[in-house]
Amino acid sequence: MKSLEYYMSLPYRLEIVPDPYEGGYAIQYPDLPGCITTGETIEEALENAEDAKKAWLTAALEDGIRINEPGSLEQYSGQFKLRIPKSLHRDLAERAKEEGISMNQYCLYLLSQNRTA
């Protein structure tokens, strides 16, 4: 059986989401279902996240709940090919040019903005 220290040392991915209605930030660990916390500042939210992760892992170990380890990125290259309509390609290229960045950077920006939606 793996220890609390083992799981605490793993690089779990966390997601930080600003709360536009009440202020502050919410943090969750996607690999640890239900492990969520908040904070008024990012710093406070990050401190609370460590405490929440430790409490979640401790309870899971005590209750014999299966603990997921962080997902591996080794199977992903970071590249994919996508066919799009020529008109969309033109629109993306023009918008990227207006922003002064490459189309790849612009598309990455758009994808990352929609990832938290």
N, CA, C and O of each residue as an XYZ file, in Angstrom:
468
protein
N       0.846     -1.194      0.000
C       0.000      0.000      0.000
C       0.883      1.246      0.000
O       1.846      1.336      0.761
N       0.547      2.197     -0.853
C       1.332      3.419     -0.974
C       0.945      4.384      0.136
O      -0.187      4.379      0.620
N       1.897      5.202      0.525
C       1.698      6.097      1.668
C       1.165      7.464      1.247
O       1.160      7.815      0.067
N       0.719      8.220      2.241
C       0.280      9.594      2.027
C       1.417     10.414      1.423
O       1.196     11.205      0.506
N       2.621     10.228      1.933
C       3.772     10.977      1.437
C       4.015     10.689     -0.046
O       4.372     11.585     -0.811
N       3.816      9.429     -0.443
C       3.980      9.065     -1.847
C       3.001      9.855     -2.710
O       3.403     10.494     -3.682
N       1.716      9.812     -2.356
C       0.709     10.510     -3.153
C       0.898     12.027     -3.113
O       0.679     12.698     -4.122
N       1.296     12.576     -1.971
C       1.521     14.020     -1.877
C       2.671     14.467     -2.772
O       2.705     15.617     -3.209
N       3.610     13.570     -3.046
C       4.769     13.940     -3.862
C       4.484     13.885     -5.367
O       5.289     14.359     -6.169
N       3.345     13.309     -5.747
C       3.025     13.186     -7.166
C       2.577     14.534     -7.749
O       1.955     15.339     -7.055
N       2.892     14.768     -9.009
C       2.556     16.058     -9.646
C       1.118     16.107    -10.165
O       0.881     16.104    -11.372
N       0.167     16.152     -9.234
C      -1.230     16.233     -9.646
C      -1.500     17.575    -10.323
O      -1.070     18.624     -9.843
N      -2.213     17.525    -11.439
C      -2.598     18.735    -12.165
C      -3.729     19.401    -11.395
O      -4.657     18.740    -10.928
N      -3.636     20.724    -11.270
C      -4.733     21.443    -10.646
C      -5.253     22.495    -11.597
O      -4.512     23.029    -12.423
N      -6.520     22.783    -11.474
C      -7.170     23.792    -12.299
C      -7.608     24.940    -11.407
O      -8.248     24.737    -10.375
N      -7.251     26.155    -11.823
C      -7.608     27.360    -11.079
C      -8.624     28.128    -11.913
O      -8.380     28.435    -13.080
N      -9.762     28.433    -11.304
C     -10.825     29.142    -12.020
C     -11.237     30.355    -11.200
O     -11.656     30.214    -10.051
N     -11.120     31.556    -11.785
C     -11.588     32.739    -11.055
C     -13.110     32.729    -10.949
O     -13.799     32.285    -11.868
N     -13.628     33.216     -9.835
C     -15.076     33.307     -9.635
C     -15.516     34.725     -9.995
O     -15.291     35.651     -9.215
N     -16.136     34.913    -11.155
C     -16.487     36.260    -11.598
C     -17.639     36.883    -10.805
O     -17.849     38.094    -10.874
N     -18.378     36.076    -10.062
C     -19.547     36.582     -9.351
C     -19.241     36.986     -7.917
O     -19.679     38.038     -7.452
N     -18.489     36.148     -7.222
C     -18.221     36.425     -5.811
C     -16.765     36.771     -5.546
O     -16.393     37.073     -4.412
N     -15.941     36.729     -6.582
C     -14.527     37.018     -6.403
C     -13.790     35.791     -5.897
O     -14.407     34.777     -5.571
N     -12.503     35.886     -5.833
C     -11.693     34.772     -5.371
C     -11.484     33.735     -6.457
O     -11.745     33.983     -7.634
N     -11.011     32.576     -6.045
C     -10.643     31.519     -6.981
C     -11.084     30.164     -6.446
O     -11.084     29.922     -5.240
N     -11.454     29.297     -7.363
C     -11.745     27.903     -7.033
C     -10.642     27.050     -7.638
O     -10.158     27.327     -8.735
N     -10.254     26.017     -6.918
C      -9.219     25.099     -7.394
C      -9.741     23.686     -7.257
O     -10.380     23.335     -6.266
N      -9.459     22.880     -8.270
C      -9.796     21.466     -8.185
C      -8.659     20.639     -8.770
O      -7.895     21.100     -9.617
N      -8.574     19.406     -8.291
C      -7.636     18.420     -8.831
C      -8.459     17.433     -9.657
O      -9.164     16.603     -9.083
N      -8.390     17.502    -10.994
C      -9.221     16.624    -11.826
C      -9.014     15.132    -11.571
O      -9.949     14.350    -11.741
N      -7.813     14.721    -11.167
C      -7.555     13.304    -10.917
C      -8.049     12.844     -9.544
O      -8.039     11.649     -9.248
N      -8.479     13.786     -8.712
C      -8.991     13.466     -7.373
C     -10.432     13.982     -7.292
O     -10.660     15.104     -6.840
N     -11.398     13.178     -7.723
C     -12.787     13.636     -7.810
C     -13.313     14.208     -6.498
O     -13.246     13.568     -5.448
N     -13.837     15.426     -6.582
C     -14.399     16.077     -5.408
C     -13.396     16.834     -4.575
O     -13.775     17.435     -3.570
N     -12.132     16.830     -4.950
C     -11.103     17.570     -4.204
C     -11.081     18.998     -4.738
O     -10.386     19.313     -5.704
N     -11.863     19.852     -4.079
C     -12.065     21.232     -4.515
C     -11.905     22.157     -3.317
O     -12.270     21.804     -2.195
N     -11.357     23.340     -3.561
C     -11.235     24.340     -2.510
C     -11.299     25.723     -3.132
O     -11.364     25.859     -4.354
N     -11.280     26.748     -2.289
C     -11.345     28.126     -2.769
C     -10.364     28.991     -1.985
O      -9.759     28.549     -1.009
N     -10.225     30.221     -2.434
C      -9.422     31.207     -1.729
C      -9.713     32.581     -2.288
O     -10.102     32.722     -3.447
N      -9.522     33.594     -1.457
C      -9.761     34.972     -1.901
C      -8.704     35.427     -2.901
O      -9.003     36.199     -3.812
N      -7.464     34.952     -2.736
C      -6.373     35.266     -3.659
C      -5.846     33.954     -4.226
O      -6.148     32.878     -3.711
N      -5.061     34.052     -5.284
C      -4.466     32.835     -5.848
C      -3.557     32.178     -4.818
O      -3.552     30.956     -4.674
N      -2.792     32.990     -4.106
C      -1.880     32.439     -3.095
C      -2.642     31.671     -2.029
O      -2.252     30.566     -1.651
N      -3.733     32.262     -1.542
C      -4.552     31.601     -0.521
C      -5.183     30.325     -1.081
O      -5.231     29.298     -0.403
N      -5.663     30.398     -2.311
C      -6.278     29.227     -2.930
C      -5.256     28.100     -3.090
O      -5.588     26.935     -2.876
N      -4.020     28.432     -3.465
C      -2.984     27.413     -3.611
C      -2.626     26.773     -2.270
O      -2.419     25.562     -2.190
N      -2.553     27.592     -1.214
C      -2.298     27.038      0.125
C      -3.434     26.106      0.529
O      -3.200     25.007      1.033
N      -4.663     26.554      0.302
C      -5.824     25.729      0.637
C      -5.846     24.446     -0.195
O      -6.307     23.405      0.272
N      -5.344     24.529     -1.436
C      -5.330     23.353     -2.310
C      -4.437     22.257     -1.737
O      -4.793     21.079     -1.783
N      -3.293     22.634     -1.203
C      -2.406     21.629     -0.590
C      -3.083     20.972      0.601
O      -3.010     19.755      0.771
N      -3.743     21.778      1.427
C      -4.470     21.232      2.588
C      -5.609     20.316      2.132
O      -5.812     19.242      2.698
N      -6.346     20.746      1.109
C      -7.472     19.943      0.608
C      -6.972     18.629      0.022
O      -7.578     17.578      0.233
N      -5.855     18.692     -0.720
C      -5.301     17.463     -1.307
C      -4.877     16.498     -0.204
O      -5.143     15.299     -0.287
N      -4.227     17.012      0.812
C      -3.785     16.153      1.919
C      -4.985     15.531      2.637
O      -4.970     14.341      2.951
N      -6.014     16.322      2.895
C      -7.206     15.811      3.579
C      -7.916     14.775      2.704
O      -8.364     13.744      3.205
N      -8.018     15.044      1.406
C      -8.682     14.122      0.489
C      -7.935     12.802      0.444
O      -8.542     11.737      0.552
N      -6.612     12.869      0.285
C      -5.805     11.648      0.213
C      -5.841     10.863      1.521
O      -5.919      9.634      1.509
N      -5.784     11.567      2.643
C      -5.845     10.908      3.951
C      -7.154     10.144      4.106
O      -7.157      8.984      4.515
N      -8.267     10.800      3.776
C      -9.580     10.147      3.886
C      -9.673      8.953      2.936
O     -10.207      7.907      3.306
N      -9.160      9.103      1.725
C      -9.211      8.010      0.755
C      -8.404      6.813      1.242
O      -8.844      5.670      1.111
N      -7.234      7.068      1.798
C      -6.413      5.972      2.321
C      -7.105      5.277      3.495
O      -7.105      4.049      3.579
N      -7.690      6.059      4.393
C      -8.377      5.492      5.555
C      -9.596      4.677      5.152
O      -9.895      3.653      5.766
N     -10.305      5.136      4.113
C     -11.541      4.471      3.690
C     -11.323      3.429      2.603
O     -12.280      2.807      2.141
N     -10.077      3.231      2.191
C      -9.774      2.243      1.166
C     -10.284      2.613     -0.219
O     -10.547      1.737     -1.043
N     -10.421      3.892     -0.472
C     -10.880      4.368     -1.777
C      -9.702      4.361     -2.752
O      -8.587      4.747     -2.401
N      -9.966      3.920     -3.971
C      -8.926      3.894     -4.999
C      -8.481      5.319     -5.298
O      -9.309      6.206     -5.509
N      -7.171      5.533     -5.313
C      -6.607      6.858     -5.581
C      -5.970      6.850     -6.961
O      -5.060      6.070     -7.241
N      -6.464      7.726     -7.809
C      -5.879      7.866     -9.142
C      -4.527      8.555     -9.045
O      -4.338      9.480     -8.255
N      -3.604      8.093     -9.852
C      -2.333      8.807     -9.965
C      -2.457      9.776    -11.131
O      -3.301      9.584    -12.006
N      -1.627     10.815    -11.154
C      -1.737     11.810    -12.220
C      -1.661     11.169    -13.601
O      -0.886     10.241    -13.829
N      -2.478     11.679    -14.513
C      -2.464     11.187    -15.881
C      -1.129     11.459    -16.547
O      -0.517     12.504    -16.329
N      -0.692     10.538    -17.337
C       0.575     10.669    -18.035
C       0.385     11.426    -19.339
O      -0.629     11.260    -20.017
N       1.366     12.263    -19.693
C       1.336     12.994    -20.955
C       2.193     12.324    -22.015
O       2.260     12.801    -23.148
N       2.854     11.214    -21.659
C       3.788     10.580    -22.567
C       3.141     10.124    -23.872
O       3.803     10.104    -24.910
N       1.871      9.762    -23.840
C       1.220      9.251    -25.041
C       0.740     10.365    -25.970
O       0.180     10.077    -27.028
N       0.944     11.614    -25.604
C       0.485     12.725    -26.416
C       1.671     13.503    -26.986
O       2.625     13.804    -26.269
N       1.605     13.822    -28.268
C       2.704     14.536    -28.926
C       2.552     16.044    -28.827
O       3.531     16.776    -28.971
N       1.327     16.519    -28.580
C       1.096     17.950    -28.584
C       0.753     18.474    -29.976
O       0.683     19.684    -30.191
N       0.542     17.571    -30.904
C       0.219     17.961    -32.271
C      -0.990     17.168    -32.755
O      -1.173     16.006    -32.391
N      -1.819     17.819    -33.591
C      -2.878     17.112    -34.285
C      -3.203     17.887    -35.554
O      -2.988     19.097    -35.630
N      -3.712     17.193    -36.525
C      -4.054     17.806    -37.807
C      -5.553     18.013    -37.845
O      -6.325     17.140    -37.449
N      -5.959     19.188    -38.328
C      -7.373     19.525    -38.349
C      -7.717     20.168    -39.684
O      -7.100     21.158    -40.075
N      -8.686     19.619    -40.376
C      -9.168     20.199    -41.630
C     -10.301     21.159    -41.290
O     -11.244     20.795    -40.588
N     -10.204     22.388    -41.792
C     -11.235     23.391    -41.543
C     -11.626     24.047    -42.864
O     -10.864     23.998    -43.830
N     -12.800     24.657    -42.913
C     -13.201     25.360    -44.132
C     -12.222     26.506    -44.440
O     -11.649     27.112    -43.534
N     -12.046     26.784    -45.732
C     -11.123     27.843    -46.150
C     -11.514     29.190    -45.556
O     -10.647     29.990    -45.205
N     -12.800     29.441    -45.444
C     -13.250     30.727    -44.897
C     -12.855     30.869    -43.422
O     -12.476     31.956    -42.986
N     -12.942     29.786    -42.661
C     -12.519     29.827    -41.256
C     -11.004     30.005    -41.167
O     -10.511     30.751    -40.322
N     -10.274     29.322    -42.036
C      -8.815     29.462    -42.085
C      -8.447     30.926    -42.328
O      -7.585     31.478    -41.644
N      -9.108     31.551    -43.308
C      -8.859     32.959    -43.601
C      -9.149     33.835    -42.376
O      -8.344     34.696    -42.020
N     -10.296     33.612    -41.738
C     -10.677     34.416    -40.574
C      -9.663     34.283    -39.444
O      -9.287     35.274    -38.818
N      -9.223     33.050    -39.186
C      -8.232     32.825    -38.128
C      -6.902     33.491    -38.470
O      -6.279     34.124    -37.618
N      -6.472     33.345    -39.722
C      -5.198     33.937    -40.143
C      -5.247     35.458    -40.041
O      -4.283     36.079    -39.594
N      -6.353     36.059    -40.449
C      -6.486     37.517    -40.384
C      -6.508     38.009    -38.941
O      -5.876     39.011    -38.608
N      -7.225     37.313    -38.107
C      -7.304     37.712    -36.685
C      -5.935     37.574    -36.013
O      -5.541     38.431    -35.222
N      -5.215     36.497    -36.327
C      -3.870     36.314    -35.766
C      -2.952     37.442    -36.216
O      -2.163     37.963    -35.427
N      -3.059     37.814    -37.483
C      -2.230     38.909    -38.000
C      -2.545     40.209    -37.271
O      -1.633     40.964    -36.932
N      -3.832     40.480    -37.027
C      -4.243     41.676    -36.278
C      -3.639     41.683    -34.876
O      -3.257     42.734    -34.361
N      -3.558     40.506    -34.268
C      -3.021     40.389    -32.916
C      -1.487     40.379    -32.901
O      -0.866     40.515    -31.847
N      -0.886     40.215    -34.093
C       0.573     40.210    -34.181
C       1.197     38.905    -33.717
O       2.331     38.888    -33.238
N       0.457     37.810    -33.859
C       0.973     36.496    -33.461
C       0.734     35.498    -34.589
O      -0.001     35.783    -35.534
N       1.352     34.339    -34.485
C       1.148     33.311    -35.503
C      -0.253     32.724    -35.359
O      -0.890     32.833    -34.312
N      -0.708     32.103    -36.434
C      -2.017     31.462    -36.377
C      -2.014     30.316    -35.372
O      -3.011     30.102    -34.681
N      -0.903     29.572    -35.278
C      -0.807     28.499    -34.283
C      -0.972     29.062    -32.877
O      -1.718     28.504    -32.072
N      -0.284     30.162    -32.573
C      -0.401     30.768    -31.244
C      -1.825     31.242    -30.993
O      -2.358     31.079    -29.896
N      -2.439     31.833    -32.023
C      -3.797     32.327    -31.867
C      -4.780     31.187    -31.617
O      -5.648     31.288    -30.750
N      -4.642     30.102    -32.380
C      -5.520     28.943    -32.185
C      -5.311     28.319    -30.809
O      -6.277     27.911    -30.164
N      -4.065     28.239    -30.353
C      -3.789     27.725    -29.012
C      -4.458     28.601    -27.959
O      -5.033     28.098    -26.994
N      -4.378     29.904    -28.149
C      -5.043     30.832    -27.237
C      -6.552     30.558    -27.199
O      -7.139     30.460    -26.121
N      -7.177     30.435    -28.375
C      -8.625     30.195    -28.432
C      -9.000     28.871    -27.761
O      -9.971     28.797    -27.008
N      -8.222     27.838    -28.044
C      -8.515     26.544    -27.433
C      -8.372     26.600    -25.917
O      -9.198     26.037    -25.200
N      -7.341     27.267    -25.422
C      -7.126     27.323    -23.977
C      -8.218     28.148    -23.300
O      -8.580     27.853    -22.161
N      -8.755     29.178    -23.971
C      -9.849     29.962    -23.406
C     -11.107     29.133    -23.261
O     -11.840     29.301    -22.287
N     -11.374     28.251    -24.191
C     -12.585     27.426    -24.154
C     -12.424     26.189    -23.298
O     -13.411     25.520    -22.992
N     -11.214     25.872    -22.908
C     -10.961     24.668    -22.114
C     -11.633     24.739    -20.749
O     -12.072     23.717    -20.221
N     -11.718     25.937    -20.173
C     -12.312     26.076    -18.838
C     -13.802     26.319    -18.895
O     -14.456     26.375    -17.853
N     -14.360     26.466    -20.093
C     -15.795     26.743    -20.221
C     -16.609     25.491    -19.958
O     -17.838     25.530    -20.020
